[in-house]
């Protein structure tokens, strides 16, 4: 057994892959996004690769432009529950919005998934940018960024109260005496806040992990403040080693400043590996994908991402010089800045930028041999840029299959990744994190 | 193959059984309510008995008095998703509240379960009585009964728009042309109503059934009006054949009056079968359960059900004569009337009433031999009181096991129940109901 610091791997699953044109490849199933068998297959590949977890992104709206790529998806908590029964070890991280859910319902769903999966549930906490989602929930437009984060913080506080509303030993099960549970070990939240009023205890006992692993992915100022306070794992999009190191250092020190152990927040940049047996083959594979992009769709999406009017951008011109600063953006702030900086740094035309974003929507795309991919991962891991990686294959299932078949063995040989899962562990244990104590139990000791 | 009218059977699953003291029996697992394996076991027994469906009740609150019996439960949609992967044929009916959910989220979850289960999802639509639930969702107290039903009707209308927002052939999947979907086959609800505003299309394609089987269980005036308009199956508590016949006739004619085919609403009274190899053994089994009731808990619950102050009732006295009429009750109206009428008709003391309710909370408890149980079922079925039954075993899993092992073969021998499931069918097909057409597709034809 190695005792070296271990890499954490998360498989970010998305229908036929993260490349927007992946569904057009001959190998791809264009109905995969709603096929349980497809996701079971992916989950089992990830489990063969001894990944810590798998993850589903989400937003409660249908993106327009159905022509471009598979749209819609099975609801993540539903799909992950089905995957819980098809897997044994891997963690199951669902995205859910604090802006468009009720704490009581959502806390209960995560507790239920945590129980059903034997302690493998994780929650990627999002505040959900965009007016489209808002208008599906009775709002006229998108709530302000700061409001969304204030609501998210209160949502978390209420959820933590709900998850702690049963002490771990509240069930007595004394058949002879006719006493099933101990009402003194139930602690109703009695929460009266700005966004929520939640009176009663959760109607499900405390789950194996106490509550799901808390994951976060926004990298704006509000996002980082939130992560430092609550998150145990963070997904992030970083294009360069220097940027990733700066983000890593910043987030760890913010976490310490928030009074938490900086070792208790794991930073996982996203990487889109495009693997070939030679570097040239990898680049050719990447080119095949790029050749399948329909640029007119890409232009429309890019304009939406940058909050520009339709018709502002031209395919073969660089971005205009007078784009607004991040402060003026109400959507996904950090994604905005990352894209603008990438375009300016490399002087990309809109067409080139679309090609670069088509693979990873701002995440690092890396085409190379398995050895080169492993080198890149190890470099970031050793040089203080990552505790692990969010693996986002351009094409699924083949990209995940290649990663597990060819990159994972190298990482294992280097002592960076577990050889096998070993004894049954919760998701939090896999990430090397302690089980949270119940706030009521600890207060009474 | 028989062509006789077929009985529909639903298994109402509830931790260790419907009798409140069932958890105290030596055979019972007091942690069963949160054990997936327990529910998988039950679902497989029901599937062996070729039941049409299984069903989970629910309310978004923790009932007080944990001492009395197992409290809390896995969230039904989560649990049923896990059961979908462990079964092949049986329908999966989850209770969910129209008062404490958002149409967009809930419609999506049911569509996801319907896809994952291959068309086996059903929704028991409830409006959720009680102030406890209301206070978990930011309300000061229970909304008025009529308001809850008005909201429920609008919730259904919005949900139907969401489920029809993708035409069945919206996915084109033309790889060569680079066209995945057809935006002209997407129909955003653009709903602006009293309770909800929902702008956009659902973010999941139309499911195998179009939408889940719509089930309803309230028998108040508002409840019956709602059922006649929307429900395809109705669970009901009826104590006598005459009452059941009157309810059945009334609901069918209301359904016809609402412009629907009365054959398209299936009526399933609840029955709590307590089975013995002789009638005496069945009664003895019933007595064992009654002996395990802690009457002080029962008195507290009865007072809450009847909306009386604590201390109003005495265990060995009949109910007071001056109870309020159903109109004055804001909770579960039909349950209230049923209990009061039962107590008055049979001149029961509170203790006796608690004993009678302990088994089925107002549903018909029937102790007898398998032949007697089958006779009772057949009588109600043939005499216009039922299209099938909601089977509510007093003790689980043993009660369901006995029913499937001993009553089901009799029903099959009499040609009342399918011998086997036969070809793959959706839940709606099992109940003999047509797949609903998409409102947009039919408008265009």
Interface residues (C-beta under 8 A of the other chain):
Chain A: X21 X23 X24 X25 X26 X28 X30 X31 X34 X36 X59 X60 X61 X62 X63 X64 X65 X66 X67 X68 X69 X70 X71 X72 X73 X74 X75 X77 X78 X79 X81 X82 X84 X85 X86 X100 X101 X102 X104 X105 X108 X109 X111 X112 X113 X115 X116 X132 X135 X136 X137 X138 X139 X165 X166 X170 X171 X173 X175 X178 X179 X180 X181 X182 X183 X186 X196 X197 X198 X199 X200 X201 X202 X203 X204 X205 X292 X294
Chain B: X21 X23 X24 X25 X26 X28 X30 X31 X34 X36 X59 X60 X61 X62 X63 X64 X65 X66 X67 X68 X69 X70 X71 X72 X73 X74 X75 X77 X78 X79 X81 X82 X84 X85 X86 X100 X101 X102 X104 X105 X108 X109 X111 X112 X113 X115 X116 X132 X135 X136 X137 X138 X139 X165 X166 X170 X171 X173 X175 X178 X179 X180 X181 X182 X183 X186 X196 X197 X198 X199 X200 X201 X202 X203 X204 X205 X292 X294
